[in-house]
Amino acid sequence: MQGLEVVLVRLASTVASTVMKSVLAPRPGAGLVADPVRPLPKPAGPERLARVLGGRISAGYAAVPENERLAAVAAVQDTFTAAGELTADRLFAADLDPARLAAGLRRPVPDLTERARDLYGELLELCCAHLVEQLTAQPSFGARAALEHTRRTGELLRGREAATGSAAIAFEERYARYLIEAHGRLELFGLTLGRSGRDWPLDTSYLSLAVTGDGGRPSAFGLPHQGLATLKAEQALENSDRILLRGPAGSGKSTLVQWLALNAARREFGPELADWNRCVPFVLRLRAFATAETPPLPEDFLRASGVPLSPPPGWAETLLSEGRALVLVDGVDEVPSRLRSRTETWLKSLVAAFPEARYVVTTRPSAVPEDWLVTQGFAAHSLLPMGRDDIRAFVARWHESVRLECGDEVERARLDTYEKALLHAVKTRRDLGRLATNPLMCALLCALNRDRHMQLPRARKELYDAALEMLLVRRDAEREIVGVEGVTLTRDEQTVLLQRLAYWLIRNGQVEAARDEAVEMVAEWLTAMPQVEADAARVYQHLLIRSGLLREPVPGAVDFVHRTFQDYLGAKAAVEARDFGVLVRNAHDDQWDDVVRMAVGHARVEERGRLLRALLRRADRAPRLRHRLVLLAAACLEHAAELDPEVRREVEGRAGELVPPRDLGEAEELAKVGELVLELLPGPEGLSEVVAAAVVRTAGLVKGDAAFEVITRFREDTRAPVNHEMCEAWASFDSPRFADEVLSGHDWSTAFLLVQKPEQLNAIQYVADARHVLLHGDHPDLTPLRKLTDVKWLYLMENRSVADLSPLSGMRSVRRVLLDRCENVRDVSPLAGSGITRLDLRSLSYEISLEPLRDMPDLQNLLLAYTPLIESVDELPVGPQLTELHLFRETRYVTLDGVERWAGMTAMTLASETQIGELARHPSLNHLTDLSLQHQDPLDLRQILHLKDLKSLFLFQCSVPENIGLLRELPALTRLTLSSCRPIDIGPLADRDDITIDLLGTAVTGEERFPPDRIIRRR
C-alpha cells in the first residue's frame, strides 16, 4: 500500500492546488481585494484528503488489483490537472453541488476496467465533495456566498425584467413606496391635543417588546425545563418562519405587524433578520374581510387589504412560491367566532400551497386554542406586559415625539416635568403601574398626564372617561375649533352617536362598518335628536374627523381607532338600553369580555347586582363555561365601585371554588381579578408543583405588597416549576428586597437562579449560595458573579454587551458553562484551568479560539452551535476524556474524522446528512447510547440501524418519510423524542412495549395503539 499512499497524497495535492489560489486563500471578506487586511489561518494540507480516499478504497475496493486502483487514482489526478484552476466562480456555477462539479470534470477513461471506472467515479466525487467542504468551511465563504447570491439575484431580476417587460419589478418598487408611506407613521393615542399631529414616525415611536414561548425549539442540553423563555419579538422571528403571536388588547400586536411591513418594504431588517429583506409584505387585517363570503386568494391580497394598486398577473403567487412573501395576518380575534374555523382552513391552505413563504399571525389569547396551527409548524409566542424598563422607554419616546413638533421652549420644559412626574406616579402608584404595562393604556396615561397637568385618574373606567372628555370636548375647545365641518355637537350628542355605532358593531360581531351603512344609521339616530341641525353625512364626517375615536382603515369603511374604545362605548349603550340579557348571553364569547366588565362599571348599583347574579346563574346552567363565567364575574368586581355586599360575597365565594389555579393559563386568567384573588390563594402546603407554580405566577402578575406576602410563603419550596416562577416574579418587585426576604431563604442546591435585570445581578450577594445561575440579557460587567460562593452551573444568554470573561477566572467551583449569543466574546481562556466538565458554545463569533479547551482536562461534554474555524473534529483540542459531542447545524460542514480518539463517546448530536452518513464509517461510535438528529428532511433511518446500543433517540425538525417501524431493529432503544417534526405515524412502534415516546410540537397518528403511559406530551 505504500505506493498507493504516495499516489493518493499526490492526487490530494493536485486537488488542493486547483483551488488553493483562487478559493482557499484565506481572506476575511468576499475576495474582492488582492491583499486582505487580516489574513486568516491557512487551509489544511492534503494529508487528510489522502486518508479519506485511502479509507474509501479500503472499504469498497480492497479486492480490486492494486494496478487497477493505481490507474484509477492516476486518472482522477489527470482529470484535475486537465481541469486547470477551479475558481470560486466555477464552483458556484455548479451550485456547490459535488455531483454536478464531478459531472462537469469527468473525462472518458476507456482503458480502465469496470470496477476501476467505478472507483474513478467515486474518488472524483469524493475529491469534489472535499473541495466544496473546504470552500464552505472558509471564514470568507459567508461573504463570498453573499456576493454570489447578490449577483445571481441581480441576474435573476434582470432576467425577469427582460422576460416581463420590467412590469413586475417596477410594480414591486411602486408597492414598496406605497407601504413606506402607508405604514411609516404610527398613531400614538393622545397626541391629538394642541399643536400635536395625530401620527408619528414609526422609527421614533416603535418599542420592541418582549414575548414568551419556546416556539418549538429544542432546549439547550442541560438547560432547565422550568418555563418558557423570554426574548424580544424580533428574536422570536429569527427562530421561525411561521409565528403565532398572542396578546391582549393594546399590547402592540398590530404595531409589530406595521413595523414588519415597513422594514420589509425598506429592506432595513438587521443582521438577525437579514434574509427577511428579500420579502415583500402583505398586510392582511382580518377585520377588513370578516364579512366577505370567502377569505382572499393571493391575487386578491392587495384589494382585500385596501391597497389601491393593481399588480401584474400572477405577481403575488410568484412571490409566495419563491419564498419571498411575508404574509402578515392581523387580528384572528376580530373574526366572528362562527367564522374562525373558516379562517383556520384558509391559513392551512395557504401554508400547504406556499410552504416557503413566511407567516406572522396575531390574535388575542382566548380567541384560539393553545395548539392552534401547531401542526403547520407555527411557533406560538405571547406578548408580555411591559416591564419597568419598557414603560420608562415608552414614556420617554412618547414625550420625545411631542417635543419633535413643539417649538415653545416653555412647553418643552413642561414636558420634561410631565415626563418625570408620570414616571414617578407609575412607580409609586400600583393602580397606575398596572395600567402602564399595556402600551395603549400607557399612551393614554401620557396624554392625560399632560392634559390634566399631572392629575391622573385611578381606575380604568375613570381613565376612559377622562380620555373621552379630552377628545370630544377639550381638544377642540382649547384650540378654538368650532363647527369646522358645519356641525356643532356637544359631548353628550357625540357620545350617544358613538355608543350606538359601537354597540351595533359589537352585536353584529363586526369591527368595522361600510361608510354608507354608517351614514344611514346616523340618519336614523338623528331622528331622535332634532336639535342637531345638520344632515347625516356631515355629522358622520364630523365624528370621523373631530372625535379622534373613528378612522377609515380602507376607503369606504369606518372603525374605532382601538377596539378598547369600541368596547367601552358599546358597554355604556348596552347598559342604557338595559340589555343585560344580551350581555349575559354573550359573556362566553371572548370578544365580549371587556364589554361585560365595562358594563358593570357603567351600571347602577342595583343593575350591577342583577348582572353579576345572572352571570353566576348561567355558569350553573352551562358547566362547560362555568370556570370562565365565574372568573369574569370576579374580574368585574374591580369595576364595581359600589355593590350590594351580598352580591360581592356570593361572587367572591364562587371564585374561591376556582382557586387555586390548576396551571399557568388559569393563573393568568385569575390574575385579571386583581388583588381580590390574593386573599384566596393557598399554599404551599398540599399543592402539587404545577399548582404551586401557578399560585406564584398569579401573585407575580397581580404585584403589590399583598402579592409579595403570598410569594414569601413559597420561599422554601424547592420544586423546579415553583422556583422558576419565583425568579420570574422577581422582576415585579424591588430587587434587593425580594432577593433578601424571598430568595435568600430558598434552598439553591438543585434549583436555578434566573437573573435578568442589572439590579438583580447587583443584588446577587443575597443569594450567594446559588449553585445554578442563568444570567439572561445584557450585563457588561460580570464582577458581581464573584460573590457566588459555590456556583456549579453558569449560563450566560443573550449578553451582547459582555466582552470580558476574566471575572470568571477565579471561580474554581464552576463545572458547566454555557455561552449563548454573547457575540462580543472573543477569548474563553479565563475558563481554562478550571474543573469545567461541560461547555456549550452557541451563536458566538467565529473568531473565538478553541485552543483554551486544551487546558480543560476535565471537559467531558462539548456543544458547538456556531461556526468554528475547523474542518473536522480531529482539530478540536480536547483530550481523550470527552464522552459527549453535540454538533448543531452551524457546524454541519465539520466532518467526524478523528472521532475515534474519544473511545468513551456515548452521546452525540448531528445536524448534517454528511455527518449522519459518517456514523457507520467509525466503529468507535457503534456504542453510542444517546443520539440527537436535527434538521433532516428527509431522514434516512437506515443510516443509524447499526447502533445496537442506542437507548435514546431525539429527532428535531425532521421528516421521516419511511416507516418509523425501522426503529424496532434497535434492541436497546427505550425512548424516542419527536420535537417539531413533520406529522408522523408512530403506530408501527406500538408492539415495542419498552419504548416511550415524548412529543413536543409534533402531530402524530397511531397514538390510539399505545397505552397512555407510553406517550408523553410536553410543552
N, C-alpha and C positions, 0 to 999 in steps of 0.2 A: 504493500500500500504506500510505501514511501514515495514511489514515483507518482502515484495518483495524487497524493497530498501536495506534492510540489506543483503539479499541473493545476490543481484546484486553487492554490494560492495565486498562481499566475492569472488564472481566469478571474478571480476576485479582484486582483489588482487592475486588470483590464476594465472590468465593470466600473470600478471606482473612478478610474481615470477618464472614462467617457463623460462623467458628470461633475467631477471634482471642481473644475474651474468655474463652471457656469452655475451650478446648482448648489453644491455643498460647501462652497467657500463661505466660511462663517461671516455673517454680517447681521447687524441688528435690525435692519429695515427691510424694504421691499426689493433691494438690489438695484436701486436706481442710480447709485453713485459708485464710482470706482473704488474709492478709499473710505470705508466706513470709519466713523469716529472711534468706535469702541469694538474691536473685533472680539468675537466670542470663541469658545474652545473649538479646536479642530474636530472634524468628524472622526468616527472610529476607523481604524485601519482595516485591511482586507481579511485579517485572520478569522474574524467572527463569521463572515460570509462563507469562507472556506470550510469552517467547521459545520455550518448548516448544510452546505452542499454535500459534504462528506457523509453527514448523517443520513441525508435523503438517499444517497447511493447505497449505503449500508443497509438501510431499512427496506428498500424496494428492489434493488438491483444487484444484490450480492451474488446471484447466480450467473449474472452476465459476465462473460470473459473480460479480463482486465483490458485487453487490447481494444475491445469494443467500447468499454467505458472511457478509456483514454481518448478514443476517436470522438465520442460524443462530447466530451468536455472540450476538446480542441475545436469542434465545430461551433460550440457556443462562443468560445473565445474569438473565433474568426467572425462570427456574426456581430459581436460588439465592436471588433476592430473595424469592420466594414461600415458599421453604422455611423462612425465618426462621433463628434461631440454631441451628447444628449443634453441639449439646453433645457432650461426650465420651460420654454415655450413648447418644446416637443413633448415634454411630459404632461403639460397642461392640455396640449392638443389631444392627448389620449385620455383626457378626463381623469388623470391619475389612476387609471384602471390598469393594473398589471397585465391582465389578459389582453386588453386592447394594445398595450405597448408591445407585448411579446408578439402579437399577430402582425404588427407593423414591422417588426425587426426580423421575423422568421425568414429563413432562406431555404431553398431546396437542399436536401442532404441525401442524394440518391445512393451514395456509397455506403451508408450505414445500414445495418440490419434493422429489422422491425423493432426489436427491443431497444436497440441503441437509439433509434429515432424517437421512441417514447421517452427515453432518458434525456435526449437532447431537448425535447419539448418541455419536460418538467424542470430541467435545470434552467432553461431560458426563462420560464415563468417565475421561478424562484429568484433569479437574479433581478428580474424586473420588479418583483414584489419588494426586494431589498432596496432597490433604487427609490421606489415610491415611499417606503417607510423612512428611508434616510431623508428624503425631501420633507415629508410631513413632520418629522421629528426636529427639524432645524428651527431654532428660535425665530428665524426670519420668515418661516413658512406662512405665519398668520398674515404678516404684512404683504408678502408676495401673493398669497392667495386672494387677499383683499383687492390688490391691484388687478389681478386676473379677473376676479369677479366683477370689478368695476368696468374693465374693458369689455368683458363679454356682455354685461348688462347694456353697456352703451351700444355695442354691435347689435344686440337683440332689439333694443329700442329703435335704433336707426333702421334695422331691417323691417321692423313692424311699421315704422313710419313710412318707409318706401312702399310696403305692401298695402297699407291702408290709406295712403294719401295724407298721412300725419293727423288724421282726424282723431284717433284715439288719444294720441299723445297730447295734442292741443286741447282736447276736452279734459284730460286729466289735470293739466295745468290750470285750466279755467275753473274746474271744480275745486281744486286746492285753494285758489284765490277766494272763491266763494266761502269755503269753510273757514278760512282765516278771518274773513270779515264777519261771518255769522257767529263764530264761536270764540272770537278773540277777546270778547269782553264778557265779564261776569256780573250778573245782577247781585249786588250786595245789599240785602234788605236794610232799609233805614237810611241809606244815603240819598234821600229824596227831599231833604229839608234845605231851606235857604238857597245858597248858590250851588249846591252839590248836584251833580248829574245822577243818573239812575244806574248806570253800569260803569264798570271799571276794568282796566286791562287785566286779563286773566293771569298774565305773568306776575303782576304785582299782588293780586288777590289770592291766588291759589295756595293752599296749605296742604302739604302731604300729610295724610292721616294714617294711623296705624290700623292694621287688620289682624285678625286672629284666624287660625285654621291651618292644619298641616298640609292641606291641598293634596293629600295622597302621596307626598314624598316619603321615602324611607328615612327613618331617623338615623342619626349618626350612630355607629356601633358604640354601644356603651352609654349613649345619652339616655337620661331617664324618660320613660313614657309617663309623664306626670300631668300632661295637659297640652294644650295647643300652643304653638309658638306664636310670638308676637313679632310682626315685621311691618315695614312700611308698605303701602299699597303697591308702589312701583316694584318692590322686591317680590311681591306675590306674583305680579305679572311676568317677572323674569323667569319664574319657575314653571310656567304652564302657558299653553296657547289657548286654553279654554278655562275661563274663570266664571264662577257664580258668586257674585258679591251681594251679601245681605247687609241691611242696615235700616234702622228706623227712620221715620220722617225727619227730614232736616239734617241727616247725618253726613251728607256730602256725596251721595251716590251719583246724582245727576251731574254735579260739578266735576267729579272724576271722569265721567263719560265725556264731558265737554273738553276737559284737559287732554284726554287721549286723542280726541278728534283733532284738536288744534295742533298738538305735537306731531301727529301723523301727517297732517297737511303741510306743516312746515318742515317736516323731516328733522326734528330737533330733539329726538329722544337721546338720552345719554348713553354711555358705553354699555350699561347693563341691558338696555333695550334697543341696542343699535340695529338689530335685524328688523325691528318694528318700523324703522324708517322706510322700508320698502313698501309699507302697507298704505292702501287707500281706505279711509274710514267711511263707514256707512252708519249714520246715527239714526236708529230706529226707535223712536219713543212709542211704546205700545199703545199709549192712550190715543195716539193720532189715528189708529185704525182699529181700535177696540170694537167699534160698531160696524166695521166693514164685514162683508159676507165671508171673506177669507183673508188670512194674512198675506202680505205681498210676496210675490216671486221676485227673484233677483232683478229682472228687468223693470220691476215696479218700485224698487227700493227708493230711488230718488223722489219719485212722485209721492210715495207714501209718507216720506219724511218732509214734504213741503219744499223740496229744492226745485226752483223754477228753471231747471236746465234739462235739456234732452240729450242723453248720451248716445253715442253710436250704437248700432245694433250689436247685441252680444257683449257689450263692454263689461257690464257688471259680472256676468257669468264667467268671462275670461279671467278677471281678477280673482274671483273665488276659486276657480280651478287651478290657477297658478300659485295659490297660497299668498297672494298679495292683498287680500281683502281683510280689513279689520271690521268685524260686524259687532256693533255696539248696540245691544238690546236693552233699553232702559225702561224699568217700571213694570215688571210682571204683576206686581200687586195692584196696578192700576187697570188691569184687565178684570172684568167681572168674573167672579169665581166660577160661574157656569161655563165660561169660555176658556178657562186656564188649561184644560186638557187639550183643547184645540191648539193653544199656543205651544204647549209642550210637544205635541205631534209635529207642529211646524218647525220648531227648533231641531228636533231629532232628524227630521227630513233634510234640513239644511246641512247639518253636520254629516249625515250619511252621504249626501250628494257632493259636498265640498269639504272633505276632511282636512285639507291642507290650509284652509282659512283659519284666522284667529277669531275667537269669540269672547266677548265680555257681556254677561247678563246681570242685571241688577234687580233686586226685589226687596220688599220688606220681609223680615224674618218669618212671620207667621203665614205668609201667603202660599208657601210651597213646603212640602216635606223636606226633612233634613237630607235625604238621599236623592233629591231631585237632580236628574241629569248625571248622576254618578256613573252610570253605565256608559254614558257618552264621553267619559273622560274629563268631565268638568271638575276642577278643584274648587271647593267651597271655602270662602273666606267671609268673615263678618267684620264690618267697620266698627271699630271700638270707639267708645266715647272719648272726647278729647281729654288728655291728661293736663296736668298743671302747666307743663311747658307748651303744649299745643294751645291752650287757652291764652297764655301770655303772648305767643306768636300771633294768634288770630287777632287779638285786641290791638296789638301793635300794627298789624297790616291794615286793619280797618281804619284806624286813625291816620295812618300814613296815606291811605287812599284819599281821605278827606283833605289832608294837607296839600295834596297834589294840585287841587284846584282852589285852594284858599290863599288869596293874596294878602289878606289882612293880618298883619303881624300880631295884633291884639288877639284875634281869633285863634291864631296859631298857638299863642301862649295858653289860651283857654283849653285848647285841645290837649296840650301837654298835661294840664291839671286834670282834665276829664279822664284821660287815659290812666294816670296814676291812681285817681280816686276809684275808678272802676276795678282795676286790678286789686286794690286793697279791699274793696267791698266783696269781690268774688272770693278772695282768700279768707275773709273773716266771717262772711255770712253764708251759712251752709245752704240756705234755700237758693241763693244766687249761684253758689258754687255748683249746685246740682244742675241748674238750668244752663249754665255756661258750658257744660260738657257737650252740648249739641250745637253744631255750627249755626243753625238758623236761630236758635234761642240766644246764642252769644251775639249774633249780629243785632238782634232786637235789643239786647241789653246795651250794646254800644250806642245804638241810635237813641234809645230812651234816656240813657245817662247823659247824653249831650243835650237832648231836647228838654229834659227836666232839671238840668243843672245839678246833676248828681243825686237827685231824689228818686230812687228806684223803687218800683213795686216789688212785692214779695212773692205772691202766688202767680201761677201760670195764667190763670184767668185774668188777674189784675194786669199782667203783662200784656195780654192781648187787648184788653180794654184800653190800656194806655196807648198801644200801638194804633188802634183804630182812631182814637182821639187825635193822635199826631197826624195820621194820614188823611183822615176825612175832613178835619176841621182846621187844625192849627197850621198845617203846612201852607195851604193857600192863603189863610188869613194873615199869617206873618209875612207872606210875600205879596200881600195886597192883590191877589188874583181873584177876581170876581166875574162870573158869567162869561168866561173866555170862549166857551162854546155856545153862548147864547142861552145858557141854562144856569139857574141858581138853585142848588139843593142843600137843605140842612143836613146835619149829621144823621138825624133820625130817618129822613127820607132816603138818603143814600144807604143807610144800614138796612132798612126794610127791603129795598130792591136787591141788595147784595145777598141778604139772608135767603130770600126766595129763590134766587138763582142758585145759590149754594145747595139749598135743600132739594131743589129739583134735580141737580146733578147727582146728589147722594142717593135719592130714592130710585133713580133710574140707572144706578151703577155706572155713571159716566164721570169723567174728569174734565171733559170739555164739551161745549155745545156749538152747533153751527151758528154763525152770526145771524142769519135770517131768522132762525128759530128763537134766538135770544131776543132779538128785537120784537118779535111777535109776542113773546111772554111779557116783556116790559110794557108793551102796549096794553095788554090785558090787565097787568097790575096797576097801571096808571089810571084805569077807570075808577079805582077806589081812592085816587089821590088828585082830586080836581084842582087843588091849589098849585100843582105843578104846571106851569104854563109853557110847555114845550112838547114836541111830538116824541114818539118813542125812539126814533133813530137818533135824535140829538141827545136824549137822555142816556141812551146806550153809549154814545160816543163820549159823553161827559164821564160816565163811570169808568170807561176804558182808559181815558187819558188822565183824569184828575184823581181818581180814587187811590191809585198806587197799588191796588189789590188785583186788578184784572190785566190780562195781556192777550195778545193774539199770537199763539205759538206758530201757527201757519195761517196764511191768508184765508179768511172766511171762517175762522174758528175762534173761540174765546175760552179761556180758563183762568183759574186763580193763580197768582204768582207762586203760591205754595199751597200744597194740599192742607196744611195745618189751618190756614185761614178759612178754607172752604169748610172744614170740619167744625171750626169754632162758630162760624156764622150759621151753618146749617143746623147745628145743635140748638142755637137760640131760636131759629124758626120752628123747629120741632116742638120745643117747649111752649112757645107762644100759641102753636096750633093744638096743643095738648095731645100730641101724637106719641104718648108714652107706650102705647101698644105697639106702634111701629118700631120704636127703639128697642123694645124687649124682643120682638120677633126677629130682629136683625142683629141682636147682640152677639150671636155666634160667629158672625162674619167679621174677619179681622179689619175690613175696611170701615167698620162702624165703631171700632174701639174708642177712638178719640171723640167721636160724635156722642157716644153714650156718656163718657166721662165729662165732657163739656156740658152736656145736658144737665147733669147733676149740679154742676156749678151754676148754671143759669136758672134752675128751677127754684120755686119757693120751698119752704121747709116741708110743708105737707106733701108737696109733689115729689120731693126727693125721697121721702119715706116710701111713698107709693111705688115709685120707680124701682128702688132698691129691693123691696119685698117682691115685686113682680119678677125681677131677675132671679131671686132665690127660688121662687115657685117654679119658674121654667127650668132651673137647674135640677130640681127634684123630678120634673117630668121627663127630662132628657139626660139620662145617666151618662151618655157619651160626651155631653157638653158640660157636665156638672163642674168639673175642675175649672174650665175656662170661665164659666159664668160667675162662679163664686169668687174667683180671683178678680174678675172685672168689677164685681160689686165692691170688693175690698179696695181695689185701686181707686174707685170713685170716692171713697171717704176723704181722700186728700183734697177733693174739690168741694166738699160739703162743709162750708164754714159754720153752718148751724144745722143740727139734725136731731130728731127725736132720739133720746138716749136708748130707748128700747130697740129701735131700728139699728142703731150703731152696735149695740151689744149682740144683736142677732147676726149681723154681718160679720163681726169680729169672731163670734163663736163658730160660724160656719167656715170662716177662713182658717181658724185654728185646726179644723179637721184635716186641712190640706198641708199642714205643717208637721214635720219638716219636709222640705223639698226632696224628691227622690233622686234627682240628677241635676246636672248643671243647667240644663234647659229650663227645668222648673224653677231653679234658683233665680234665673234671670227674670222669669215671669213674676215670681214672688217679690223680687226687689222693687218692682214697679209700684207695689203697695206703699212703699216708703217706710218710715220709722215704725209704723204700727206693727209690722211683721217682726221687728226685733224682740218685742216682748213675748212673742210666741215661739221663738227659735229655741229648741232644746239642745242638749249635748254638753260634752261629747259622750257621756255615759250612755251605753245602749245603742249607739248608732253605728251602722256599717261604715266602712271607709268612704264609700261613694256618697252616702247621705251626709256624713260629717263634712266632707269636702263641699257639698252643695250648701250646707249651712254657712260655712265660712265664706263661700262665694257670695251668698245673699247679703251677708253683713258687709262684706267689702264693697259691694255695689251701692248699698244704702249710705255708707260712710257716717261720719259723725262720732261723737263721744259714746253714744249708746252702742253703736256698731263696734267700736273699739273694745268695749267691755265684753261683747259677745265673743269676739275673736280671741281675747285674752284667755277665755275658758279653755281654748284648744291649744294652749302653748306647749303642753306636754304630750300632745298627740303626735306620734312619730310616723303614722301611716303616710305613704308616699303621696296619694292624691290630696290629703289634708295639708301636708307640707307644701305642696305646690301652690295651693290656693292661698295659704298664708303668705307665701312670698309674693304672689300676685297682688294681694291686698295691701302689702307694704307700701306700694306707690300711692295709696289713697289716704295715707296718714302721715303725720310728721315722722320723718325717717329716724332721727336719733331716739325719739320716744318709743316708737314701735319696736326698734331693734333692742332697746334696753328693757322694756317692760313685757314684750311678747317673745321675740326671737331668742333672747338670752336664756330664757327658761326652757328652750327646746333641746331635745337630745339629737345632736347632729352626727352621731356615729354612722348612720346609714343614709340620712336624708340629704337632699341637695339644697343649697342656699342659692337662690336666684337673685342676682344683683343687677339692676337695670339702670338706675339713675346715679349721677355723680354723688348726690347727698347720701345715697345708700352706701356707696363704696366708702365714703368718708366716715360712716358710722359703723364700719365693719368690726371695729375693736370690741363692740358689744357682743359679737358672736365669734370671738377669736378661736373657739373650739370647733368651728365648722370644718368638716373633713372633705366635703364635696361642694365645690363652688363653680357656678356658671355665671360668668361675667358677660353681660349682653349689652351691646351698644358702644358708643364712643367714650372711651376712658383713656386719655393720652398718658396719664401717669399711673403706673401700676404699683407705686410705692406702698399705698395702704394695704396691699395684699400681704406685705411682710408682717403685718400684725396677726396673721393667722398662725397659730402655734403648731398645728398638726394636720394641715391640709394634705389630702391624698390625691384627689382628682381636681384638676384645674382646667376649666373650659373657657376660652375666650372667643366670643362670637360677634361678628359684625362690628368689629372695632377698627374702623378705618382711620382712626386718629393716632393709634399707637404705632410707634416705630422701634422703641427701645424695650427689649425684654430683660435688660440687665437687672431690674429689681427682683427677677425670679431666680437669679443665680444662687442665692444663698438659701433657697427653700428646699432643703435636702429631703424633706418628708414626701415631696410630690412623687406620685407613681404614674399618674396618667395626665397627659396634656393634649388638649385639642385647640388648634388654631383654625378658625373658620372665618373667611372674609376679612382677614386682617391684612389688607393689601399693601400696607406700607412697611410691614415687617420684612427685613432682608437678612437678618442674622439670627439664627437659632442657637448659636454657640453658648449663650447663657444657660441653656438646658443641658449641655454636655457635662459629663462627670457626675451627674446625679443618679438616683436609682430609678429613673423612668423605665417602666415596663411596657407602656403603651403610648404611641404618638400618632395623632390624627392631624394631617395637614390638608386643609380644604380651601379651595378658591384663593390661593396665595399667588404671589409674584413668582414667575419662572426664575427670577434672579436669585432666589434663595439657594444657598449651597447646602447640599446634603452631607457634606464632609463631617459636620459635628456628630452625625449618627455613629461614626466610628468610635466615638468616646462615650457611647451609651451601652456599656457591657451587659446591662440587664434588659435591654429592649427585646421584647418578645412579640409585640403586636404593632404593625405599622400599616397605616391607612394613607393612601395618596389619592387626593381628589383635586389635583391641579396639574400643571404641565411641567414637570421637572426636566432638566436637560440630560436625559438618559435615553438610551435606545433599548436597553434590556435590564432585567432585574439583576443581572450579573454586575451592573455598575453601582448597585446600592451598597454603600459602605457599612453594612450591618453584619455582625458576627453570626456564627452558626447557631446561636441560641434562638433565632427567630422561629416562631411557630404559627403566626398568623400574618397574612399579607393580603391587603384589600386594595385592589386597583380599580378605581372608578372610571367613568367614561372619559374623563380628561386625560387618562393615561392609556387610552386604547391602542396607541402606537407602540407601547412598550412590550417587547417580547418576553417570554418566560425563560429565555436562555440563561443558564446559570442557576436556576431554581434548585437544582439537585444539591447544592451546598447546604441547604437547610433540611437536613434529613428528618427533622421532627415536625415538619409542616403539617398542620391538621386542619386549617381553615383558610379559605381564600374567597375573594370577591373578584369577579372578572366582568368586563363590560364590552368586550370586542369579540367578534366571531373568530378572529385570528387567535386570540388568547385561548378561547374555549377549544379551538381545534388543536392547540398545542398540548392540552392536558394528557392525551394518550401517548404523546412522544416523550413524556418524562415519568418513568416508572416510580420515581420517588414521590409522586403525587397520588399514587394509587391508594394510599391510606388516608386520604382526606376524609374527615368526618363531617365537616360543615362547608357548604358551598353556596355562594350567592351569585346569581347571574342577573345582569341588568341590561335593559335597552336592546333586547334581541327580538327582531321582527323580520322573519320568523326565527324561532329557537328550535334547533335540531337536537332533540333529547338523546338521540343515539350517540352523541359525542360524549356523554357522561355515564353511559351504562356500564363502563368498565370499573367504575368507582364502587366496589362492592362493600367498602367500609362506611359509605356515606350515610350519616344519620339524619342530617338536617339539610333541606334544600330551600333556598329563598329566591323567588323569582320576582323581579321588579320591572314593570313596564315591558313585559314580554308577551309575545303572541305564540301560542303553541298550536299550530295548525294540525299536527298529527295527534294520534290517540295518546292522551296522557297516561293511559294504562301501561305504556312502556316503562313507567317508573316502578312497576311491580317487579321488574328484574333487579331492583336494588334491594337486596335482602335485609340490609341494616337500616333502611330508611324508616324513620318513625315520625318525622314532622315535615310537612310541606307548607310553605307560606307563599301566598299569592297576593302581591301588592300592586294595585293599579295596573293589572294585566287586562288584556282583551278578554271578553266573555269566553268561558271555557266549560266544557262538560267534565265534571270530576267523577261522574258515575263509575267509570271503569276502575277506580281505586277503592270502591266500596268493599270488595272482598278482602282487602288488606286491613284486617282488624287492628293492626298495630300502628297504622298511620293516622295522625291527627292533622287536620288542615286548618290553617289560620287564614282568614280572609280580611284584607284591608283594601277597600275600594275596588273590589273585583266582583263582577257579576258571574254567577255560576249556575249551571243546570245539573241535574242529577243529585241534588242535595237530599232529596227525599229517600235515597237509598242508604243514607248514613244515619246511625243513631245520633241524637243531639249532642252528646258529649265529644264527638269526634270532629265537629265543625265549630270553630271559634271565630266569631266576628269581632273585629277590633276597629277602633276609630283612631 
